[in-house]
Amino acid sequence: MNTDRRSGKVILAGAGPGDADLITVRLQKCLAQADVIITDRLVNPAIISQNARRDAEILFAGKQGYNDSSYSQDEVNEMIVEHGLKGKIVLRLKGGDIAFYSNVLDELESLVSNNIPFEIIPGITAASGASAFAGIPLTARNYAQSVQILTFNPNSRYTSEKWKQLASAHETLVFYMAAKNVVDLAELLLRYTRHPETPLAVIEQATTDYQQVHITTLQKCASDFAGKSFMSPSLVIVGEVATLHQKFAWFHPTEETGSVFKDI
């Protein structure tokens, strides 16, 4: 890593799924060197408090779904560029992995158009962290031949052919941003003839002391989750592998309610 403060750079990094110990050694070094840290809402504050320089400037750039009061992507881009042009080491920190559903393309475009040097550091994405801590191997032999990672929200625009493919494939489906609309998701998969007894798991705040795992089926999803709200971040896993949670659940959270993801 270039440590010459006069040249400066922006580091785009994934902070992992939640547990403060699940960051890379590379990120730990960057946290200790950064002058400015621009963090998202779904970054465990302990990651920063335990690893950042005491004199580092910490800026919050969280976005929260469709909440109009949160930062827009344009505002986040401007924040990154403003500090990147000051010749400082700027760490842009996002939950999970930097390349999975993180709007990193917009930020990369802003950096390139302003000739700001950058580097990208991967992190453990929610699909890997949530499945591991729930005891759900995503492609367990004899349960799933493959895995697809998707999003599902009111703006999802999958074609009928895509839904038919998702419903018929013998594979695991992992949906980001889907917990709020999980009943709608289950109904769509049923409509396109995915088997009603297909297991479905919702994993809240994976890898943290507040992790909760909820197991149901596509058929029972509407009745089991009617009126239920899930804490963010939550991940939805659809497929036979979800049943493995009962057998291989090894992680035992210490807290029943609350959230580790708090605004800084």
Secondary structure as the mmCIF struct_conf table of DSSP 4:
data_model
#
loop_
_struct_conf.conf_type_id
_struct_conf.id
_struct_conf.beg_label_comp_id
_struct_conf.beg_label_asym_id
_struct_conf.beg_label_seq_id
_struct_conf.end_label_comp_id
_struct_conf.end_label_asym_id
_struct_conf.end_label_seq_id
TURN_TY1_P TURN_TY1_P1 ARG A 5 SER A 7
STRN STRN1 LYS A 9 GLY A 14
STRN STRN2 GLY A 16 GLY A 16
BEND BEND1 PRO A 17 GLY A 18
TURN_TY1_P TURN_TY1_P2 ALA A 20 ASP A 21
BEND BEND2 ILE A 23 ILE A 23
HELX_RH_AL_P HELX_RH_AL_P1 VAL A 25 GLN A 33
BEND BEND3 ASP A 35 ASP A 35
STRN STRN3 VAL A 36 THR A 39
TURN_TY1_P TURN_TY1_P3 ARG A 41 LEU A 42
BEND BEND4 VAL A 43 VAL A 43
HELX_RH_AL_P HELX_RH_AL_P2 PRO A 45 ASN A 51
BEND BEND5 ALA A 52 ALA A 52
TURN_TY1_P TURN_TY1_P4 ARG A 54 ASP A 55
STRN STRN4 GLU A 57 PHE A 60
TURN_TY1_P TURN_TY1_P5 GLY A 65 TYR A 66
TURN_TY1_P TURN_TY1_P6 ASP A 68 SER A 69
BEND BEND6 SER A 70 SER A 70
HELX_LH_PP_P HELX_LH_PP_P1 TYR A 71 SER A 72
HELX_RH_AL_P HELX_RH_AL_P3 GLN A 73 GLY A 84
TURN_TY1_P TURN_TY1_P7 LEU A 85 GLY A 87
STRN STRN5 ILE A 89 LYS A 94
BEND BEND7 GLY A 95 GLY A 95
STRN STRN6 GLY A 96 GLY A 96
TURN_TY1_P TURN_TY1_P8 ILE A 98 ALA A 99
BEND BEND8 PHE A 100 SER A 102
HELX_RH_AL_P HELX_RH_AL_P4 VAL A 104 SER A 113
TURN_TY1_P TURN_TY1_P9 ASN A 114 ASN A 115
STRN STRN7 PHE A 118 ILE A 121
HELX_RH_AL_P HELX_RH_AL_P5 ALA A 126 PHE A 133
TURN_TY1_P TURN_TY1_P10 ALA A 134 GLY A 135
TURN_TY1_P TURN_TY1_P11 LEU A 138 THR A 139
TURN_TY1_P TURN_TY1_P12 ARG A 141 TYR A 143
BEND BEND9 GLN A 145 GLN A 145
STRN STRN8 VAL A 147 THR A 151
BEND BEND10 ASN A 153 ASN A 153
TURN_TY1_P TURN_TY1_P13 PRO A 154 ASN A 155
HELX_RH_AL_P HELX_RH_AL_P6 SER A 160 SER A 168
BEND BEND11 HIS A 170 GLU A 171
STRN STRN9 THR A 172 TYR A 176
BEND BEND12 MET A 177 MET A 177
HELX_RH_3T_P HELX_RH_3T_P1 ALA A 179 ASN A 181
HELX_RH_AL_P HELX_RH_AL_P7 VAL A 182 ARG A 191
TURN_TY1_P TURN_TY1_P14 TYR A 192 THR A 193
TURN_TY1_P TURN_TY1_P15 PRO A 196 GLU A 197
STRN STRN10 PRO A 199 GLU A 204
BEND BEND13 GLN A 205 GLN A 205
TURN_TY1_P TURN_TY1_P16 ALA A 206 THR A 207
BEND BEND14 THR A 208 THR A 208
TURN_TY1_P TURN_TY1_P17 ASP A 209 TYR A 210
STRN STRN11 GLN A 212 THR A 217
TURN_TY1_P TURN_TY1_P18 LEU A 218 LYS A 220
HELX_RH_AL_P HELX_RH_AL_P8 CYS A 221 ASP A 224
BEND BEND15 PHE A 225 PHE A 225
TURN_TY1_P TURN_TY1_P19 ALA A 226 GLY A 227
HELX_LH_PP_P HELX_LH_PP_P2 MET A 231 MET A 231
BEND BEND16 SER A 232 PRO A 233
STRN STRN12 SER A 234 VAL A 238
BEND BEND17 GLY A 239 GLY A 239
HELX_RH_3T_P HELX_RH_3T_P2 GLU A 240 LEU A 244
HELX_RH_AL_P HELX_RH_AL_P9 HIS A 245 PHE A 248
BEND BEND18 THR A 254 THR A 254
BEND BEND19 GLU A 256 THR A 257
BEND BEND20 VAL A 260 VAL A 260
#
